[in-house]
């Protein structure tokens, strides 16, 4: 299979400088590094491809050969890949920096392995009324707290952790790989700089125990579905004295039996009788603040929308209220008595005698149907 162009692999122009090559390589190597993509063969192959492209293009002799002859100029089996080696220093520096970034240690020496704790997410379900008016909720979340037995040391009571013999307490080791060396987290102590010969039986050497923590959450009025509330420092604790992560409470609003929310507006359907629609009248409708009355004008058609201003939900930021949109639905009467059927037939005969006046929409629609069929 034909190999891809090296400049295309790194996403740079053919006249790219060493700094541009390094910047492009760092970005791609961070993205496709196997430690960030475990068990991802595609990412692993792309990482190797990026690594090879950078190694060649940062070697002045190899780059010149590639620019002139393509892949054939740098293929050892075809006599290419001419000497030099200047690019390996740049490659080692870049790769060392990237490896350090991935493991948190960086490329420089003496950098402490202090990590911020991970963020947590909690899904909180509330009612529409609570979202509209605001509320206070009590939630229970898992939390890691200092072990009472070892007081956070992780060692069995009466013993102490010892300095890691592999890294000498630095938490990092330097490994030589061919032409370059890299610095990575110590595999023995996992970056802590110490080992625990006799772990605490209560916490298993972790120094912390998982417990349930109670937290009060204040929900602001007007909050909408999917919004998140951030509680700083209530995520997972940091490592080696690092700051704790944050807790994000994600709001989910339960489906309401009457209202549907659309931003700050509310919608509801209100069935009205055939008589009320024809003759008009007063009806009572529900709102989040209680019942309200509206007047239905005579000859109201089904699906007519009435707007009640300010009866929606106040915006969580501007506090401006939305509206309540009432969709009236004309209900066809059911389970009619013989007398009711008789009256309706009589009414239909009268209405049909002057359909253009009493049923203008039906008359107009029928005229369109006749025109369509050329009747």
C-alpha positions as CSV (number, residue, x, y, z in Angstrom):
1,X,0.0,0.0,0.0
2,X,1.4,3.4,-1.0
3,X,2.6,5.5,1.9
4,X,1.1,8.9,2.7
5,X,3.0,12.1,2.1
6,X,5.0,13.0,5.3
7,X,4.0,16.7,5.2
8,X,0.3,15.7,4.8
9,X,0.6,13.3,7.8
10,X,1.8,16.2,10.0
11,X,-0.6,18.7,8.4
12,X,2.1,21.2,7.5
13,X,3.4,22.9,4.3
14,X,6.5,21.7,2.6
15,X,8.4,24.8,3.7
16,X,7.5,24.3,7.3
17,X,10.1,25.3,9.9
18,X,11.4,23.0,12.6
19,X,9.3,24.9,15.2
20,X,6.2,24.3,13.0
21,X,7.1,20.6,12.6
22,X,7.6,20.3,16.4
23,X,4.3,22.0,17.2
24,X,2.4,19.8,14.7
25,X,4.0,16.7,16.0
26,X,3.3,17.5,19.6
27,X,-0.4,18.0,18.9
28,X,-0.8,14.8,16.9
29,X,1.3,12.7,19.3
30,X,-0.7,13.8,22.2
31,X,-3.9,12.9,20.3
32,X,-2.9,9.4,19.2
33,X,-0.5,8.3,22.0
34,X,-1.2,4.7,22.9
35,X,-1.4,5.6,26.6
36,X,-4.3,7.9,25.8
37,X,-5.9,5.4,23.4
38,X,-5.6,2.0,25.1
39,X,-6.5,-1.0,22.9
40,X,-7.0,1.3,19.9
41,X,-5.0,-0.2,17.0
42,X,-5.9,2.6,14.6
43,X,-4.6,5.3,17.0
44,X,-1.5,3.3,17.6
45,X,-0.8,3.0,13.8
46,X,-1.4,6.8,13.4
47,X,1.0,7.5,16.3
48,X,3.7,5.4,14.6
49,X,3.0,7.2,11.3
50,X,3.3,10.6,12.9
51,X,6.5,9.6,14.8
52,X,8.2,8.4,11.6
53,X,7.2,11.5,9.6
54,X,8.6,13.8,12.3
55,X,11.8,11.8,12.7
56,X,12.5,12.1,9.0
57,X,11.6,15.7,8.4
58,X,13.6,17.0,11.4
59,X,16.8,15.4,10.0
60,X,18.1,17.8,7.4
61,X,19.8,15.1,5.3
62,X,16.7,12.8,5.3
63,X,14.4,15.7,4.6
64,X,16.4,16.8,1.6
65,X,16.4,13.2,0.3
66,X,12.7,12.9,0.8
67,X,12.0,16.2,-0.9
68,X,14.0,15.0,-3.9
69,X,13.1,11.3,-4.2
70,X,10.1,10.9,-2.0
71,X,9.9,7.8,0.2
72,X,12.5,6.0,-1.9
73,X,15.0,8.6,-0.7
74,X,14.6,7.6,2.9
75,X,13.9,3.8,2.6
76,X,17.0,1.9,3.9
77,X,16.1,-1.1,1.8
78,X,16.5,1.1,-1.3
79,X,19.7,2.8,-0.2
80,X,18.0,5.8,1.2
81,X,17.9,7.3,4.7
82,X,21.2,9.1,4.4
83,X,23.2,9.9,7.6
84,X,23.1,13.1,9.6
85,X,21.2,12.5,12.8
86,X,20.6,16.2,13.7
87,X,16.9,15.6,13.8
88,X,17.1,13.0,16.6
89,X,17.9,15.7,19.2
90,X,14.9,17.7,18.2
91,X,12.8,14.5,18.1
92,X,14.0,13.4,21.6
93,X,13.2,16.8,23.1
94,X,9.7,16.9,21.6
95,X,8.9,13.3,22.4
96,X,10.2,13.7,26.0
97,X,8.0,16.8,26.5
98,X,5.0,15.0,25.1
99,X,5.6,11.9,27.2
100,X,5.9,14.1,30.2
101,X,2.6,15.9,29.4
102,X,0.8,12.6,29.1
103,X,2.0,11.3,32.4
104,X,1.8,14.7,34.2
105,X,5.5,14.9,34.9
106,X,6.6,17.2,32.0
107,X,9.9,17.1,30.3
108,X,11.9,19.0,32.9
109,X,13.5,17.7,36.1
110,X,12.3,18.2,39.6
111,X,8.6,18.6,38.7
112,X,6.4,17.3,41.5
113,X,3.6,14.8,40.7
114,X,0.7,16.9,41.9
115,X,-2.6,16.2,40.2
116,X,-6.0,17.9,40.4
117,X,-8.8,15.5,41.2
118,X,-11.3,14.4,38.6
119,X,-14.6,16.2,38.2
120,X,-17.8,14.3,39.0
121,X,-21.3,14.6,37.6
122,X,-24.6,14.0,39.4
123,X,-28.0,13.8,37.6
124,X,-30.7,15.5,39.6
125,X,-34.4,15.1,38.6
126,X,-36.8,17.9,39.7
127,X,-40.4,18.9,38.9
128,X,-41.4,21.7,36.6
129,X,-42.7,23.6,39.6
130,X,-39.3,23.4,41.3
131,X,-37.6,24.6,38.2
132,X,-40.0,27.6,37.9
133,X,-39.8,28.6,41.6
134,X,-36.4,27.4,42.6
135,X,-35.7,24.8,45.4
136,X,-33.2,23.4,47.7
137,X,-32.3,19.7,47.4
138,X,-30.2,17.4,49.6
139,X,-28.1,14.9,47.6
140,X,-25.7,12.2,48.7
141,X,-22.5,11.7,46.7
142,X,-19.6,9.3,47.1
143,X,-16.5,11.0,48.7
144,X,-13.0,9.9,49.6
145,X,-12.0,10.8,53.1
146,X,-8.8,10.3,55.1
147,X,-8.6,6.8,56.6
148,X,-9.1,6.8,60.4
149,X,-6.7,3.9,60.9
150,X,-3.6,5.2,59.1
151,X,-4.5,8.9,59.1
152,X,-3.9,9.1,55.4
153,X,-0.4,7.5,55.2
154,X,-1.7,4.2,53.7
155,X,0.7,2.3,56.0
156,X,-0.3,-0.2,58.7
157,X,-0.5,1.5,62.1
158,X,3.0,1.4,63.7
159,X,4.8,1.4,60.3
160,X,5.7,4.1,57.8
161,X,6.0,4.4,54.0
162,X,9.5,4.1,52.6
163,X,11.3,6.0,49.8
164,X,10.9,4.3,46.5
165,X,14.3,2.5,45.7
166,X,13.6,2.7,41.9
167,X,13.3,6.5,41.6
168,X,14.8,7.6,44.9
169,X,11.7,9.4,45.8
170,X,11.5,11.5,42.6
171,X,8.4,9.7,41.3
172,X,9.9,9.6,37.8
173,X,12.5,7.6,36.0
174,X,14.5,8.3,32.8
175,X,14.6,5.6,30.2
176,X,17.1,5.5,27.3
177,X,15.5,4.4,24.0
178,X,17.9,4.3,21.1
179,X,18.9,7.9,20.2
180,X,16.8,9.6,22.8
181,X,15.8,9.3,26.4
182,X,12.4,9.9,27.9
183,X,11.2,10.7,31.4
184,X,8.1,8.8,32.7
185,X,6.2,8.0,35.9
186,X,8.0,5.5,38.1
187,X,6.4,2.0,37.5
188,X,7.2,1.0,41.1
189,X,5.6,3.8,43.1
190,X,3.3,5.1,40.3
191,X,4.7,8.7,40.8
192,X,4.2,9.0,44.5
193,X,7.9,8.6,45.3
194,X,7.3,6.1,48.1
195,X,6.2,2.5,48.6
196,X,4.2,1.0,51.4
197,X,5.7,-2.4,52.6
198,X,2.8,-3.1,55.0
199,X,-0.4,-1.5,53.7
200,X,-3.2,-0.5,56.1
201,X,-5.9,-3.2,56.3
202,X,-8.7,-0.6,56.5
203,X,-7.9,1.3,53.2
204,X,-5.7,-1.2,51.4
205,X,-2.8,1.3,51.3
206,X,-4.8,4.0,49.6
207,X,-4.9,6.3,52.7
208,X,-8.5,7.1,51.9
209,X,-11.9,5.5,52.3
210,X,-15.0,5.9,50.2
211,X,-18.0,7.3,52.2
212,X,-21.3,9.0,51.4
213,X,-21.3,12.7,51.7
214,X,-24.4,14.9,52.1
215,X,-24.6,18.1,50.1
216,X,-27.2,20.9,49.9
217,X,-27.9,22.0,46.3
218,X,-29.6,25.4,45.8
219,X,-31.6,25.4,42.5
220,X,-32.2,28.8,41.1
221,X,-35.6,29.8,39.8
222,X,-36.0,29.4,36.0
223,X,-33.4,26.7,35.5
224,X,-33.9,24.7,32.4
225,X,-33.5,21.0,31.5
226,X,-29.8,20.1,30.8
227,X,-28.3,23.0,32.7
228,X,-25.5,22.3,35.2
229,X,-24.7,23.7,38.6
230,X,-21.0,23.7,39.6
231,X,-19.9,23.0,43.1
232,X,-16.2,23.7,43.4
233,X,-14.0,21.3,45.3
234,X,-16.7,18.6,45.7
235,X,-15.2,16.3,43.0
236,X,-12.6,13.6,43.6
237,X,-9.6,14.7,45.9
238,X,-6.3,15.6,44.3
239,X,-3.2,13.5,44.3
240,X,-0.1,14.4,46.4
241,X,-1.8,17.6,47.7
242,X,-3.4,18.6,44.5
243,X,-6.7,20.5,44.5
244,X,-10.0,18.5,44.4
245,X,-12.1,18.4,41.3
246,X,-15.5,19.9,40.9
247,X,-19.0,18.4,41.1
248,X,-21.4,19.2,38.3
249,X,-25.1,18.7,39.1
250,X,-27.0,18.3,35.9
251,X,-30.6,19.2,36.0
252,X,-33.3,16.9,34.4
253,X,-37.0,18.1,34.6
254,X,-39.7,15.5,34.9
255,X,-42.5,15.4,32.4
256,X,-45.5,17.5,33.6
257,X,-49.1,16.2,33.2
258,X,-50.4,19.5,32.0
259,X,-47.7,21.8,30.7
260,X,-44.9,21.5,28.1
261,X,-42.0,23.9,28.4
262,X,-40.4,25.7,25.5
263,X,-37.6,27.9,26.8
264,X,-39.3,30.3,29.2
265,X,-42.8,29.8,27.7
266,X,-45.3,27.1,28.7
267,X,-47.8,25.4,26.5
268,X,-51.0,23.5,27.4
269,X,-54.1,22.1,25.6
270,X,-57.5,23.1,26.9
271,X,-60.6,21.2,25.6
272,X,-63.7,23.3,25.2
273,X,-67.2,22.3,24.2
274,X,-68.8,22.7,20.8
275,X,-71.2,25.1,22.3
276,X,-68.6,27.3,24.0
277,X,-66.6,27.4,20.7
278,X,-69.7,28.5,18.7
279,X,-71.3,30.9,21.2
280,X,-68.2,32.0,23.3
281,X,-68.0,32.0,27.0
282,X,-65.6,32.1,30.0
283,X,-63.4,29.2,30.8
284,X,-60.9,28.6,33.7
285,X,-57.4,27.4,32.9
286,X,-54.6,26.2,35.1
287,X,-51.3,28.1,35.6
288,X,-48.3,27.5,37.8
289,X,-49.6,30.3,40.1
290,X,-53.2,28.9,40.3
291,X,-56.3,29.1,38.1
292,X,-56.9,32.0,35.7
293,X,-60.0,32.9,33.6
294,X,-60.0,33.7,29.9
295,X,-62.9,34.7,27.6
296,X,-63.4,32.5,24.5
297,X,-64.9,34.6,21.7
298,X,-67.8,33.3,19.7
299,X,-67.0,31.2,16.6
300,X,-63.6,30.1,18.0
301,X,-62.0,27.4,15.8
302,X,-60.1,24.4,17.2
303,X,-56.3,24.9,17.7
304,X,-56.7,28.6,18.3
305,X,-53.9,29.8,20.6
306,X,-54.5,32.3,23.4
307,X,-51.5,33.9,25.0
308,X,-51.4,34.8,28.7
309,X,-48.4,37.1,29.1
310,X,-46.2,36.7,32.1
311,X,-47.7,33.3,33.1
312,X,-44.7,31.3,31.9
313,X,-41.3,30.8,33.7
314,X,-39.0,33.6,34.7
315,X,-35.6,33.5,32.9
316,X,-32.9,32.2,35.1
317,X,-30.6,35.1,34.2
318,X,-32.8,38.1,33.2
319,X,-35.7,37.1,35.4
320,X,-38.1,38.3,32.6
321,X,-41.2,36.0,32.6
322,X,-42.3,34.0,29.7
323,X,-45.8,33.4,28.5
324,X,-48.4,30.7,28.8
325,X,-49.8,29.5,25.4
326,X,-53.2,27.9,25.7
327,X,-54.2,25.8,22.7
328,X,-58.0,25.3,22.7
329,X,-59.3,22.0,21.3
330,X,-62.9,21.8,20.3
331,X,-64.2,18.6,21.7
332,X,-66.8,16.6,19.8
333,X,-69.6,15.4,22.0
334,X,-69.9,11.7,22.7
335,X,-72.6,9.3,24.0
336,X,-75.4,11.4,22.6
337,X,-79.0,10.9,23.6
338,X,-81.7,10.5,20.9
339,X,-82.9,14.0,21.6
340,X,-79.4,15.4,21.2
341,X,-78.9,13.6,17.9
342,X,-82.3,14.9,16.7
343,X,-81.3,18.5,17.6
344,X,-77.9,18.2,15.9
345,X,-79.5,16.8,12.7
346,X,-81.9,19.7,12.7
347,X,-79.0,22.1,13.2
348,X,-77.1,20.4,10.4
349,X,-80.0,20.9,8.0
350,X,-80.2,24.6,8.8
351,X,-76.4,25.0,8.5
352,X,-76.2,23.1,5.2
353,X,-78.9,25.3,3.6
354,X,-76.4,28.2,3.8
355,X,-73.0,26.5,4.0
356,X,-71.2,29.5,2.6
357,X,-72.2,31.5,5.6
358,X,-72.1,29.0,8.4
359,X,-69.1,26.8,7.2
360,X,-66.9,29.1,5.1
361,X,-63.8,27.0,5.5
362,X,-65.5,23.8,4.4
363,X,-67.1,25.6,1.5
364,X,-63.7,27.1,0.4
365,X,-62.0,23.7,0.7
366,X,-64.7,21.9,-1.4
367,X,-64.3,24.6,-4.1
368,X,-60.6,23.9,-4.2
369,X,-61.2,20.2,-4.5
370,X,-63.6,20.8,-7.4
371,X,-61.0,23.0,-9.1
372,X,-58.3,20.4,-8.6
373,X,-60.4,17.6,-10.3
374,X,-61.7,20.0,-13.0
375,X,-65.3,19.6,-11.9
